[in-house]
């Protein structure tokens, strides 16, 4: 029976845990950029269970459950499913198919069935449920966008459906909508190199002569520690309803600011200052630039690169700022425009350090085996 969302949810610290004094929190998506930051944020206060499908997270602070978001009961036996529901006090569902190169139907299936399974578990466990969606559900793809970028469109559609499943379920909790999650605001650390990191790195190296987009378009980015602290505050506060925008809002940086910051960083590294990418409308890329490149020697790699940028900016660009819930009660703090610019520099510094480490590793001679030495 659905629970009444109008009734206050008790503080999570007051919820009993069958394992001891600390509540048990089940997290999906623990291997992702935000998932790793959430483990750092929540491990001091919760016994963490993390669902994994293939690779181990290799973190002694958590216990892992092998399962599949696409399978009924996560692929668990009825007994294991029942025992998991007895153990869990809080559910954060951050796992999702985010690879836009997957078949669109697989993206939708994973993200909707996964949400449905986790909602069922939360209801059985009598546990609050926190869905990590995306702020970019506010960007509705056109039919032309769906034809050109079926993966990105399927991702946005699946997140919108997951939100509706959550609202319809009656399970207490909240929907959180992060925008682009950057690396840590202090260290620049990020669990995995994603689209933003690859793009800013290419801009530093002068490999992005053209970008689809308008100079004044906002790219709403928030450092991962701001996002994870906000989610942690909502969970610890026992927030039982609502939808929260974890975004920069009016503090978001513009596309041309990102380009200028990358150029300034290139000079710091002793590289030639790259020219600011020429920013052209997405429609011009598809109707003029890509057809012009067709049949040239560079057509394959260049077309693929422009398509990648156009697909990413279809999702991430906005003319108007998002609303933002950051800084509201039980929702962390809001970064200023200067904070985000500084975090972008920290991210570039970390990118540069990681790139140097990879280069050094490639140059290091491989250790010879005793057999090779003898020969």
C-alpha positions in Angstrom: 0.0 0.0 0.0 1.5 3.4 -1.0 2.6 5.5 2.0 1.2 9.0 2.5 3.8 11.5 1.2 2.2 14.3 3.3 3.2 12.5 6.5 6.7 13.6 7.7 9.4 11.0 7.3 11.4 10.4 10.5 15.1 11.3 10.6 17.1 8.6 9.0 19.3 8.5 12.1 16.3 7.2 14.0 15.6 4.4 11.6 16.5 1.0 13.1 19.2 -1.2 11.4 19.3 -4.9 11.9 23.1 -4.8 11.7 23.7 -2.4 14.5 23.4 1.3 15.4 24.1 2.7 12.0 21.5 2.5 9.2 22.2 0.5 6.1 22.1 2.3 2.8 21.9 0.6 -0.6 23.5 2.5 -3.4 23.4 1.7 -7.1 25.9 3.2 -9.5 28.7 3.2 -7.0 31.4 2.9 -9.7 30.3 6.1 -11.5 31.6 9.6 -11.0 28.8 10.6 -8.6 28.6 7.2 -7.1 32.2 7.3 -5.9 31.7 10.8 -4.5 28.6 9.5 -2.6 30.6 6.7 -1.1 33.0 9.3 0.3 30.2 11.4 1.6 28.1 8.7 3.2 30.6 6.1 4.4 31.2 7.8 7.8 27.5 7.6 8.8 26.1 4.5 7.0 26.8 0.9 6.4 27.0 0.9 2.6 25.8 -1.8 0.4 26.6 -1.3 -3.3 25.1 -3.1 -6.2 27.6 -4.1 -8.8 27.1 -6.0 -12.1 30.6 -6.8 -13.3 33.7 -5.2 -11.8 34.4 -5.0 -8.1 34.5 -1.5 -6.6 37.6 -2.5 -4.5 36.6 -0.3 -1.6 36.9 -1.7 1.9 34.3 0.8 3.2 31.4 -1.0 1.4 29.9 -4.4 1.0 28.9 -5.5 -2.5 25.9 -7.3 -3.9 26.2 -8.7 -7.4 23.1 -8.0 -9.4 21.6 -6.6 -12.6 19.3 -3.6 -12.9 17.7 -5.1 -16.0 16.7 -8.4 -14.3 13.6 -9.1 -12.1 14.6 -8.7 -8.4 18.0 -7.5 -9.7 18.7 -11.2 -10.6 18.6 -12.2 -6.9 16.8 -15.3 -5.7 13.4 -14.7 -3.9 15.1 -15.5 -0.5 18.1 -13.1 -1.2 15.6 -10.4 -2.3 13.6 -10.9 0.9 16.7 -10.8 3.1 17.9 -7.6 1.3 14.7 -5.9 2.0 15.0 -6.7 5.7 18.4 -5.2 5.9 18.0 -2.0 3.9 17.0 1.3 5.6 17.7 3.8 2.8 18.0 3.4 -1.0 19.8 5.8 -3.4 19.4 4.8 -7.0 22.2 6.4 -9.0 22.9 3.6 -11.4 21.9 4.1 -15.1 22.9 3.3 -18.6 24.7 6.5 -19.7 26.5 5.3 -22.8 24.6 6.9 -25.7 26.2 4.5 -28.1 24.0 1.6 -26.8 20.9 0.7 -28.6 18.2 3.2 -27.5 15.8 0.4 -26.4 18.5 -0.9 -24.1 19.1 2.5 -22.5 15.3 2.9 -21.9 15.0 -0.7 -20.6 17.9 -0.4 -18.2 16.9 2.9 -16.7 13.2 2.2 -16.3 13.3 -1.4 -15.2 16.1 -0.6 -12.8 14.1 2.2 -11.2 11.0 0.0 -11.0 13.0 -2.8 -9.2 14.6 -0.4 -6.8 11.3 1.3 -6.0 9.8 -2.2 -5.3 12.7 -3.0 -3.0 12.4 0.4 -1.1 8.6 -0.3 -0.7 9.3 -3.7 0.7 12.0 -2.4 3.0 9.8 0.5 4.1 12.8 2.7 3.2 13.0 6.2 1.7 14.0 6.2 -2.0 16.2 8.9 -3.6 16.3 8.9 -7.4 19.3 10.5 -9.1 17.9 11.8 -12.3 19.4 14.6 -14.5 18.6 18.3 -14.7 18.6 17.9 -18.5 15.2 16.3 -18.5 14.2 20.0 -18.9 15.7 19.8 -22.4 13.1 18.1 -24.6 14.6 16.8 -27.8 12.9 17.6 -31.1 12.0 14.9 -33.6 15.0 16.0 -35.6 17.2 15.6 -32.5 15.7 12.1 -31.9 16.6 11.1 -35.5 20.2 12.5 -35.3 21.0 11.5 -31.7 18.8 8.5 -30.7 21.1 7.5 -27.8 21.0 10.9 -26.1 17.2 11.2 -26.7 16.6 7.8 -25.3 18.7 8.7 -22.2 16.6 11.8 -21.6 13.3 10.0 -22.2 14.3 7.2 -19.8 15.2 9.6 -17.0 11.8 11.3 -17.5 10.1 8.0 -17.3 12.1 7.0 -14.2 11.0 10.2 -12.5 7.3 9.5 -13.3 7.6 6.0 -11.9 9.0 7.5 -8.7 6.2 10.0 -8.4 3.5 7.4 -9.0 5.0 4.9 -6.6 4.0 6.7 -3.4 7.4 5.7 -1.8 8.7 8.5 0.3 12.0 10.1 -0.7 13.0 12.7 -3.3 14.1 13.2 -6.9 17.5 14.9 -7.4 18.5 16.4 -10.7 22.2 17.1 -11.0 23.6 18.9 -14.0 27.0 18.1 -15.5 29.0 16.6 -12.6 32.6 17.9 -12.6 35.6 16.6 -10.6 36.1 17.6 -7.0 36.3 21.4 -6.5 39.5 21.1 -4.4 41.4 18.2 -5.9 39.9 18.0 -9.3 39.7 14.2 -8.8 37.1 12.4 -10.8 36.4 8.6 -10.8 36.3 8.3 -14.6 37.1 10.4 -17.6 33.8 11.5 -19.1 32.6 13.7 -21.9 33.4 17.0 -20.2 36.9 16.0 -19.2 37.7 14.8 -22.7 36.4 17.9 -24.3 38.2 20.4 -22.1 41.4 18.4 -22.5 41.1 18.5 -26.3 40.4 22.3 -26.1 43.7 22.8 -24.1 45.6 20.9 -26.8 44.0 23.0 -29.6 42.2 20.0 -31.0 38.7 21.7 -31.1 38.8 24.3 -33.9 35.0 24.3 -34.1 32.3 23.7 -31.5 28.5 23.5 -32.1 26.9 26.1 -29.9 26.3 29.8 -29.2 29.0 31.8 -27.3 26.5 32.8 -24.6 25.1 29.3 -24.1 25.4 28.2 -20.5 27.0 24.9 -19.7 25.6 24.1 -16.2 28.4 22.3 -14.3 28.6 21.5 -10.6 31.6 19.9 -8.8 31.0 16.4 -7.5 31.5 17.3 -3.9 28.8 19.9 -4.0 26.4 17.4 -5.5 27.3 14.6 -3.1 27.0 16.9 0.0 23.6 18.0 -1.1 22.3 14.4 -1.6 23.9 13.5 1.8 22.1 16.4 3.5 18.7 15.3 2.0 19.2 11.8 3.1 20.4 12.7 6.6 17.6 15.2 7.0 15.1 12.4 6.2 13.5 14.5 3.4 10.5 12.5 2.3 9.2 14.3 -0.8 10.2 16.9 -3.4 12.3 17.4 -6.5 15.7 19.1 -6.1 17.7 20.8 -8.8 21.4 20.3 -8.0 22.6 22.9 -10.5 24.6 26.1 -10.9 21.6 28.0 -12.1 22.4 31.7 -12.7 26.0 31.0 -11.6 26.6 28.7 -14.6 29.5 29.5 -16.9 29.2 30.3 -20.6 30.7 28.2 -23.4 33.1 31.0 -24.3 34.3 31.2 -20.7 35.2 27.5 -20.8 37.1 28.1 -24.0 39.0 31.0 -22.6 39.9 29.1 -19.4 41.2 26.2 -21.4 43.3 28.6 -23.5 44.8 30.3 -20.4 45.6 26.9 -18.9 47.4 25.8 -22.1 49.7 28.8 -21.7 50.4 27.8 -18.1 51.5 24.4 -19.4 53.9 26.1 -21.8 51.8 25.1 -24.8 50.9 27.5 -27.7 47.8 29.4 -26.8 45.0 27.6 -28.8 42.6 29.8 -30.7 39.2 30.0 -29.3 37.0 27.4 -31.0 34.7 28.9 -33.6 31.2 28.5 -32.2 28.6 27.8 -34.8 24.9 26.7 -34.6 24.3 23.0 -34.3 22.1 23.2 -37.4 25.0 24.6 -39.4 27.1 21.6 -38.4 24.6 19.2 -39.8 23.4 21.0 -42.9 26.7 22.5 -44.1 29.9 21.4 -42.3 29.4 17.6 -42.2 28.2 17.4 -45.8 31.2 19.5 -46.8 33.6 17.0 -45.1 32.0 14.0 -46.7 34.4 12.2 -48.9 37.5 14.0 -47.7 40.5 12.2 -46.1 39.5 13.6 -42.7 35.8 12.8 -43.0 35.7 9.8 -40.7 37.5 11.1 -37.6 36.4 14.7 -38.0 32.7 13.8 -38.6 32.8 11.5 -35.6 34.3 14.3 -33.4 31.8 16.9 -34.5 28.9 14.5 -34.0 30.2 13.7 -30.5 30.3 17.4 -29.6 27.0 18.2 -31.2 25.3 15.3 -29.3 26.8 16.3 -26.0 25.9 20.0 -26.4 22.4 19.0 -27.5 21.9 17.7 -24.0 24.1 20.1 -22.0 23.5 23.6 -23.5 20.9 26.0 -22.3 19.9 29.5 -23.2 18.1 30.1 -19.9 19.5 29.2 -16.5 18.1 26.3 -14.5 16.4 26.8 -11.2 18.7 25.6 -8.4 17.9 24.1 -5.0 21.5 24.1 -3.8 21.8 26.2 -0.6 18.2 25.6 0.5 17.5 23.8 3.8 18.8 20.2 3.7 20.3 20.7 0.3 24.0 21.6 0.8 25.5 24.8 -0.5 25.5 26.6 -3.8 28.8 27.4 -5.6 29.3 30.9 -6.9 30.3 31.6 -10.5 33.9 32.1 -9.3 33.8 28.8 -7.4 32.9 27.0 -10.7 35.6 28.7 -12.7 38.1 27.8 -10.0 36.8 24.2 -10.0 37.3 24.1 -13.8 40.9 25.0 -13.3 41.3 22.3 -10.6 39.8 19.8 -13.1 42.3 20.9 -15.8 45.2 20.5 -13.4 44.1 17.0 -12.5 43.6 16.2 -16.2 47.1 17.4 -16.9 48.6 15.4 -14.0 46.8 12.2 -15.2 47.9 12.8 -18.8 51.6 13.2 -17.6 51.3 10.0 -15.5 50.0 8.0 -18.5 52.7 9.4 -20.7 55.4 8.4 -18.2 53.9 4.9 -17.8 54.1 4.4 -21.6 57.8 5.5 -21.7 58.8 3.3 -18.8 60.6 0.2 -20.0 58.9 -3.1 -19.3 60.6 -5.2 -16.7 62.3 -8.2 -18.2 61.6 -11.7 -17.0 64.5 -13.9 -15.8 64.1 -15.9 -19.0 64.4 -12.8 -21.1 67.5 -11.7 -19.2 69.2 -15.0 -19.7 68.6 -15.1 -23.4 
